[in-house]
């Protein structure tokens, strides 16, 4: 027990990456889209994602997931019945959770990115909330590009 304590006690607390919470990814505030969702919240999420190791949460890796979300979004948006189009793709959209878990296992993304996807998808219930998720992801990508290039 003492050895375990020493290992933990020896860590530099300044290097620990904060864990993204569900509240930090919450879309809604008082039954409306949070006015800061695509601005300060997206920037905060990008800041946390950018703190990962150099080879983790690369812009390219995260862009692959964004592209998949965007492909679903385009299919839904161009459909005459957006709700029906969303419902037929819902299980494939939710499969993003398993894909990011796989990427975590390969150390391509970190737990914060897994949480970002999970907490976001937990809020997606229909075509409109999926649109909100896509726009949040887009905003995060914009901020992440700037933060990862520093």
Secondary structure, DSSP 8 states (H G I E B T S, - for coil): -HHHHHHHHTS-GGG------TGGG--EETTEE-TTIIIIIHHHHHHHHHTS-TTSS-HHHHHHHHHHHHHHHHHHHTSSSHHHHHHHHHHHHHTHHHHHHHHHHTTSS-HHHHHHHHHHHHH--SHHHHHHHHHHHHHHHHHHHHHHT-
